[in-house]
């Protein structure tokens, strides 16, 4: 299995500084700042990149679980929301909410929910975030 990389550079103080993050593949490079991370400023932030990674990983894991159950998913759309909280010891990722909708012929809602839970438990990014509460909202497209 290949190793994956990401890179970040930060220049300046925490509040006034700026940085750039890049994916090792070259598929993304962009700015980040205190404002883009802790407020609503322009640019990305580590939590947003974690959310994208988790949504992608979970969608693929669910496709695999469904396939092993003999089902052929047509589409899985997942949004991951990473919650950043400030506590006495500083900032931390406190929770992730995965919201997924699937188009999967031949499956009922209860089975889809059960298989989605299985995918959540076995997704490598979910495992990496094991210290964080992960909530799953799974539904079939109507």
Order of alpha helices (4+ residues) and beta strands (2+ residues): beta-beta-beta-alpha-alpha-beta-beta-alpha-alpha-beta
